[in-house]
Amino acid sequence: MNGMSVKAGFQKSSSLLLLVLVLLLTAAVGASPAPVQAAGPASLGIITNFAVQDSANSADWSLQYSLQTGDKQYGDQSITWTALKDPYYGWQWIQTAADSKSYTGSTLVSFKVLVRAQIYVAADKSKAVPSWLSDWYDTDDDITNSAGKTFRVYKKDVGANTSVSLGSPTAGGEMYSVMVKDLSPVGWASVNALGQNGTTGGLGGATVTATTQAELEAYAASAEPLVIRVQGTIQMSPWGARIPVKSNKTILGMGTNATLQYGGLQVTNNEKNVIIRNLTIKDSFQSWDGKLGDWDAITVQNGAHHVWVDRCTLTHMEDGLVDVVKGADYVTVSNTEFSNHNKTFAVGNDEYDNRPKVTIHHNFFNGTNQRNPRVNNSDVHVFNNYFLNLGDYGTASHNTAQVLLEANYFKNSEDITTLGDSTANVVFTSDNIKENCTGVNQTGGTTFNPASSYSYVKDSASSIPAYVLKSAGAGKIRK
């Protein structure tokens, strides 16, 4: 090869390399910026795939639980929420950065919602509505912060596993805020089975209000779907009365003090699709052993299925606080406080062939003595709960039961897991936390894989006490 050929070949190679570099630079300039991880986890509760495009301020964004008055609106300022309306208390929310108000890209934040939900955006009322909010519903609700700024709330309903993208705020206005209200459960109650597609309660039905036992009994017995709002305290009679709830009902406590006293609720006889939310049920107690009456706070039995108990306070009852027994199935209990009780939560029976499937997550077992839960011939997923001061024992597995415990926090408790016989199964994953616990932590066997049936996020066990103390129990949501 002569010198002329070598030079020509070198020039050709150089030209090709230069062309490749130019193409790469052009693609990079034209591409959208990659999402930047905000502070904290990218998944929390019902939100996953959380990403912020504003790289300059993304570290001041974070996912939060249970919005309440006094919470900091922004991660980069001390401004707090001072006046919320009832519909917005207690839901998961996104703490944004005040300085992100200057971001001008088409997408500022994106995330995915695991369940059917309502997305709320509180936008600066003094400015024009951002164009990307034009097809959202204007709630006519205003909320204010400690700087005296007023924000109008806009709403959009989304289905399970929906990806959401939100744009930039209006130029010259304050940064908006975001809340996410879960309308359907995580866990077994979300699974399509037995002719029922998830758990939707009284969706699509009329909304009614019950202030007396007679009204609540009549509405609960109705054949049509209903959203039944419980107002104030209803003292049940006779002592220990349990109101039967028919299919396709949502029973929702209003405000901070909706209470059933001296009695409770039962879903039975193949009824299905029931939501019980934001209620305190208490005080049918007669004896510590619980044998003077079968007066549970909530009973799901005799073939009933697809029941979701959420954000309730259950305490001081005769027999159990929750029983899922006698052929019941597909139940989720979440964000609920159990306290001042002996035999807390029973799942399954020896004499029934079906295996009840129950998910128990983000609950507060506060000083309850035993059956936290007691599981018999059932498949039970226990994750992200706070167990404090358990007296006799924690979770017990019997008679081929399969119990999976993940990312829970146990503190000052006795015998946190027990195996009742050689057929029982308990899997206790390494992400559970034990603090000052004594006695046994028995494990063995195998369990089902919940991820093959439903999507869920395991929050870090170290965060669970703080989350549960803020979020679990009645009165944290208002409506």
C-alpha positions in Angstrom: 0.0 0.0 0.0 1.5 3.4 -1.0 1.5 6.5 1.2 -1.4 8.1 -0.8 -3.7 5.1 0.0 -2.8 5.2 3.7 -3.5 8.9 3.9 -6.9 8.5 2.1 -7.9 5.7 4.4 -7.0 7.7 7.5 -9.0 10.7 6.2 -12.1 8.5 5.4 -11.9 6.9 8.9 -11.6 10.3 10.5 -14.6 11.6 8.6 -16.7 8.6 9.7 -15.8 9.1 13.3 -16.6 12.8 13.1 -20.0 12.0 11.6 -20.8 9.6 14.4 -19.8 12.2 17.0 -22.0 14.8 15.4 -25.0 12.4 15.3 -24.5 11.5 19.0 -24.3 15.1 20.0 -27.4 16.0 18.0 -29.4 13.2 19.6 -28.2 14.2 23.1 -29.3 17.8 22.6 -32.7 16.9 21.2 -33.4 14.3 23.9 -35.5 15.0 27.0 -33.6 15.1 30.2 -33.5 11.8 32.1 -35.7 11.7 35.2 -33.8 12.4 38.4 -34.4 10.5 41.6 -36.0 12.6 44.3 -35.1 12.4 48.0 -36.2 9.2 49.6 -37.6 6.1 47.9 -39.0 6.0 44.4 -41.8 3.8 45.7 -43.9 4.3 48.8 -47.3 2.9 49.7 -49.4 3.0 46.5 -47.0 5.1 44.5 -44.1 3.7 42.4 -41.7 4.9 39.7 -41.6 8.4 41.2 -39.2 10.6 39.3 -38.7 14.4 39.0 -37.3 16.1 35.9 -36.1 19.3 37.7 -32.6 18.1 38.6 -31.7 21.4 40.3 -34.4 20.8 43.0 -35.2 17.1 42.9 -33.5 16.5 46.2 -36.2 18.5 48.0 -39.0 16.4 46.6 -40.3 13.3 48.5 -43.2 10.9 48.9 -45.1 11.3 52.2 -47.9 9.6 54.1 -51.1 10.9 55.6 -51.4 14.6 54.9 -52.3 16.6 58.0 -52.5 20.3 59.0 -49.0 21.4 60.1 -47.1 19.3 57.5 -44.5 21.2 55.5 -45.8 21.9 52.0 -42.3 22.1 50.5 -39.1 20.2 51.1 -37.0 23.4 50.7 -39.1 25.8 52.8 -40.7 25.9 56.3 -44.1 26.8 54.9 -46.8 24.5 56.3 -50.4 23.6 55.5 -52.7 25.6 57.8 -56.2 25.0 56.4 -57.1 21.8 54.7 -60.6 20.7 53.7 -61.9 17.4 55.0 -61.6 15.5 51.7 -57.8 15.9 51.7 -56.8 14.8 55.2 -54.9 11.6 55.6 -54.0 10.6 52.0 -50.6 9.9 50.6 -49.0 13.0 49.1 -45.9 14.4 47.4 -43.9 17.0 49.2 -42.6 19.2 46.3 -39.9 21.9 46.1 -41.0 25.5 46.2 -38.1 26.4 43.8 -39.5 24.0 41.2 -42.0 26.8 40.3 -39.4 28.1 37.9 -39.1 24.8 35.9 -40.5 25.1 32.4 -40.3 21.6 30.9 -43.4 19.8 29.6 -43.2 17.1 32.4 -42.1 18.0 35.9 -43.0 14.9 37.8 -44.2 11.4 37.0 -45.3 8.3 39.0 -47.4 5.2 38.8 -50.4 4.4 41.1 -50.9 0.8 42.0 -54.6 1.0 42.8 -57.7 2.9 41.6 -57.3 6.4 43.0 -58.1 10.1 42.8 -55.2 12.4 42.1 -55.5 15.9 43.5 -53.4 18.8 42.4 -53.5 22.0 44.5 -52.5 24.9 42.1 -51.9 28.6 42.9 -55.4 30.2 42.8 -54.0 33.6 41.9 -52.7 32.4 38.5 -54.2 30.9 35.4 -54.8 27.2 35.4 -51.9 25.3 33.8 -53.0 24.0 30.4 -52.3 20.3 31.4 -54.9 20.7 34.1 -57.6 21.9 31.7 -59.4 18.5 31.6 -59.2 17.9 35.4 -62.3 18.4 37.6 -62.4 21.7 39.5 -63.5 20.7 43.1 -64.2 24.4 44.1 -62.2 23.6 47.2 -59.5 26.0 48.4 -56.7 25.2 50.8 -54.2 27.6 52.3 -50.7 27.6 53.7 -48.9 29.5 56.4 -47.6 32.1 54.0 -51.2 33.0 53.3 -51.3 31.6 49.8 -54.5 29.9 48.5 -54.5 26.9 46.3 -57.5 25.6 44.2 -57.8 21.7 44.2 -58.3 19.9 40.9 -59.1 16.2 40.7 -58.7 13.3 38.3 -59.8 9.6 38.7 -57.3 7.0 37.5 -57.4 3.2 37.3 -55.1 0.8 38.9 -51.5 0.7 37.5 -51.9 4.0 35.8 -48.8 6.1 35.0 -49.3 9.8 35.8 -47.3 12.8 34.4 -47.7 16.3 35.7 -46.5 19.5 34.0 -44.9 22.7 35.1 -46.7 25.3 37.2 -48.0 28.5 35.7 -45.3 31.1 35.2 -45.0 33.5 38.1 -47.1 31.3 40.4 -46.3 29.1 43.4 -45.4 25.5 43.1 -48.3 23.1 43.2 -48.9 20.2 45.6 -50.1 16.6 44.9 -52.3 14.2 46.9 -53.2 10.6 46.1 -56.4 9.1 47.5 -56.6 5.3 47.4 -60.1 4.1 46.3 -59.3 0.4 46.2 -57.2 -2.0 48.3 -53.8 -3.5 48.0 -53.7 -7.3 48.6 -56.0 -10.2 48.3 -59.1 -8.0 48.3 -57.9 -6.5 45.0 -57.8 -9.8 43.2 -60.4 -10.8 40.6 -62.0 -14.1 41.8 -65.2 -15.8 42.7 -67.1 -13.7 40.1 -66.0 -10.4 41.7 -63.6 -8.0 40.2 -61.6 -6.5 43.1 -63.3 -4.6 45.9 -65.2 -1.5 45.0 -67.9 -1.3 47.7 -70.8 1.0 46.9 -69.2 2.5 43.8 -71.9 3.9 41.5 -74.6 3.9 44.2 -76.3 6.7 46.0 -74.6 8.3 49.1 -76.7 8.3 52.3 -76.0 9.2 55.9 -76.8 7.2 59.0 -76.9 8.8 62.5 -78.9 6.0 64.2 -78.7 2.2 64.5 -82.0 1.8 62.7 -80.8 3.9 59.8 -77.5 2.0 59.5 -79.3 -1.4 59.7 -81.7 -0.3 56.9 -79.1 1.0 54.6 -76.7 -2.0 55.2 -79.6 -4.4 54.4 -80.4 -2.6 51.1 -80.1 -4.6 47.9 -78.6 -1.8 45.9 -75.0 -0.4 46.0 -74.7 2.4 48.6 -72.1 4.6 50.1 -73.2 4.9 53.8 -71.8 7.7 55.7 -71.8 7.2 59.5 -72.1 10.4 61.5 -71.3 10.7 65.2 -71.6 7.9 67.8 -74.2 5.1 67.4 -74.7 3.1 70.7 -75.7 -0.4 69.7 -78.5 -2.3 71.3 -78.8 -5.0 72.4 -75.3 -5.3 73.8 -73.0 -6.9 71.2 -75.4 -6.4 68.3 -73.7 -6.9 64.9 -75.3 -5.3 61.9 -75.3 -7.6 58.8 -73.9 -5.8 55.7 -75.2 -6.8 52.2 -73.1 -6.8 49.1 -71.8 -3.7 47.3 -71.6 -1.3 50.3 -69.1 1.2 51.5 -69.5 2.1 55.2 -67.5 5.3 55.7 -67.1 7.2 59.0 -67.3 11.0 58.6 -64.9 13.3 60.4 -62.8 12.2 63.4 -65.4 10.6 65.7 -67.7 8.2 63.8 -68.2 5.4 66.2 -70.1 2.2 66.8 -70.2 1.5 70.5 -71.2 -1.8 72.2 -71.6 -3.6 68.9 -70.1 -4.1 65.4 -70.5 -5.3 61.8 -70.7 -8.6 60.0 -70.4 -9.6 56.4 -71.8 -13.1 56.1 -73.8 -15.6 54.0 -71.9 -15.2 50.7 -72.2 -11.4 50.7 -69.4 -9.7 48.9 -67.7 -6.4 47.8 -67.8 -4.4 51.1 -65.6 -1.6 52.2 -65.5 -0.5 55.9 -63.5 2.7 56.4 -62.7 5.4 59.1 -64.8 3.9 61.9 -64.1 3.4 65.5 -65.7 0.2 66.8 -65.4 -0.4 70.6 -66.6 -1.4 74.0 -68.6 -4.7 73.7 -66.1 -6.1 76.2 -67.5 -8.4 79.0 -64.6 -10.7 79.8 -60.9 -10.8 79.1 -61.2 -14.4 77.8 -63.9 -13.3 75.3 -66.2 -16.3 75.9 -69.4 -14.5 77.1 -70.5 -13.5 73.6 -69.4 -13.7 69.9 -69.3 -9.9 69.6 -66.5 -9.1 67.3 -65.9 -5.7 66.0 -65.9 -7.0 62.4 -66.8 -10.5 61.3 -66.3 -11.9 57.8 -67.7 -15.4 57.6 -69.9 -18.0 55.9 -68.6 -17.6 52.4 -68.4 -13.8 52.4 -65.6 -12.4 50.2 -63.9 -9.3 48.9 -64.0 -7.2 52.0 -61.6 -4.3 52.7 -61.2 -2.9 56.2 -59.2 0.4 56.2 -58.2 3.2 58.6 -60.4 1.9 61.5 -59.8 1.8 65.2 -60.9 -1.4 66.8 -60.7 -1.8 70.6 -62.1 -3.3 73.8 -64.5 -5.8 72.3 -65.8 -9.3 73.4 -64.3 -12.2 71.5 -62.3 -10.8 68.5 -61.6 -7.5 66.9 -61.5 -9.1 63.4 -62.5 -12.6 62.5 -62.2 -13.9 58.9 -63.6 -17.4 59.3 -66.0 -20.1 58.1 -65.3 -20.0 54.4 -64.6 -16.3 54.1 -62.1 -15.2 51.5 -60.2 -12.4 49.7 -59.9 -9.9 52.5 -57.5 -6.9 53.1 -57.1 -5.1 56.5 -55.0 -2.0 56.3 -54.0 1.2 58.2 -56.1 0.0 61.2 -55.3 0.2 64.9 -55.9 -2.7 67.2 -55.7 -2.1 70.9 -56.8 -3.0 74.5 -57.7 -6.5 73.5 -56.9 -10.2 74.2 -57.8 -12.3 71.1 -57.2 -9.9 68.3 -57.5 -11.4 64.8 -58.4 -14.9 63.7 -58.2 -16.3 60.2 -59.5 -19.6 59.1 -61.1 -22.7 60.6 -60.3 -26.4 60.8 -63.7 -27.6 59.5 -63.8 -25.6 56.2 -62.1 -26.8 53.0 -61.3 -23.3 51.5 -58.1 -21.5 52.4 -59.0 -17.9 53.2 -56.6 -15.4 51.6 -56.0 -12.3 53.7 -53.5 -9.4 53.4 -52.7 -7.5 56.6 -50.6 -4.3 56.0 -49.7 -1.0 57.6 -51.6 -1.7 60.8 -50.8 -0.9 64.4 -51.1 -3.8 66.9 -50.9 -1.7 70.0 -50.5 -3.8 73.2 -52.8 -6.6 71.9 -52.2 -9.9 73.8 -52.6 -12.7 71.3 -53.8 -13.8 67.8 -51.9 -11.1 66.0 -53.1 -12.9 63.9 -53.8 -16.6 64.6 -53.9 -18.3 61.2 -55.5 -21.7 60.5 -55.5 -23.4 57.0 -55.1 -20.1 55.2 -52.8 -18.0 53.1 -51.9 -14.8 54.9 -49.5 -12.0 53.9 -48.4 -9.8 56.8 -46.3 -6.8 55.7 -45.3 -3.3 57.0 -47.2 -3.6 60.3 -46.0 -2.2 63.7 -46.4 -4.7 66.6 -45.8 -3.0 69.9 -46.0 -4.5 73.4 -47.6 -7.8 72.4 -48.3 -9.7 75.6 -48.8 -13.4 75.0 -47.7 -14.1 71.4 -47.7 -12.4 68.0 -48.5 -14.4 64.8 -49.4 -18.1 65.1 -49.6 -20.5 62.3 -51.6 -23.8 62.5 -53.0 -26.6 60.3 -51.2 -26.1 56.9 -51.4 -22.3 57.2 -48.9 -20.4 55.1 -47.9 -17.0 56.7 -45.5 -14.7 55.0 -44.2 -11.8 57.2 -42.2 -9.1 55.4 -40.8 -5.7 56.5 -42.7 -5.5 59.8 -41.4 -3.8 63.0 -41.7 -5.7 66.3 -41.0 -3.9 69.6 -41.1 -5.0 73.2 -43.1 -8.2 72.3 -43.2 -11.8 73.4 -43.0 -14.9 71.1 -43.5 -12.9 67.9 -44.1 -16.0 65.7 -45.1 -19.5 66.6 -45.7 -22.8 64.8 -48.7 -24.7 66.2 -48.0 -28.1 64.5 -45.7 -29.8 62.0 -47.9 -28.8 59.0 -47.7 -25.0 59.8 -45.6 -22.6 57.8 -44.1 -19.3 58.7 -41.6 -17.4 56.5 -40.0 -14.5 58.3 -37.9 -12.5 55.9 -34.7 -10.8 56.8 -36.2 -7.3 56.3 -38.3 -7.6 59.5 -37.0 -5.6 62.5 -37.1 -6.8 66.1 -36.4 -4.4 69.0 -36.2 -5.7 72.5 -38.3 -8.8 71.8 -38.2 -12.0 73.9 -39.2 -15.6 73.6 -39.5 -17.5 70.4 -39.5 -16.5 66.7 -40.4 -19.8 65.2 -40.2 -20.2 61.4 -40.2 -23.0 58.9 -41.8 -24.4 55.8 -42.8 -22.5 52.6 -45.4 -20.0 51.6 -47.1 -18.6 48.6 -45.7 -15.7 46.5 -48.1 -12.8 46.8 -46.4 -10.9 43.9 -47.8 -13.6 41.6 -51.4 -12.4 42.5 -51.1 -8.7 43.2 -48.8 -5.7 43.1 -47.5 -4.2 46.4 -44.8 -2.0 47.7 -42.8 -3.0 50.7 -41.8 0.1 52.6 -38.6 0.0 54.7 -39.4 -1.6 58.1 -37.4 1.1 59.8 -40.0 3.7 58.6 -43.0 1.8 59.7 -43.4 3.0 63.3 -43.4 6.6 62.3 -45.7 6.0 59.4 -48.2 3.9 61.3 -48.4 6.3 64.3 -49.3 9.0 61.9 -51.6 7.1 59.6 -53.3 4.1 61.2 -56.7 4.3 62.8 -59.9 6.2 62.4 -59.9 10.0 62.2 -56.7 10.4 60.1 -58.9 10.7 57.0 -62.1 12.7 57.4 -64.3 11.8 54.4 
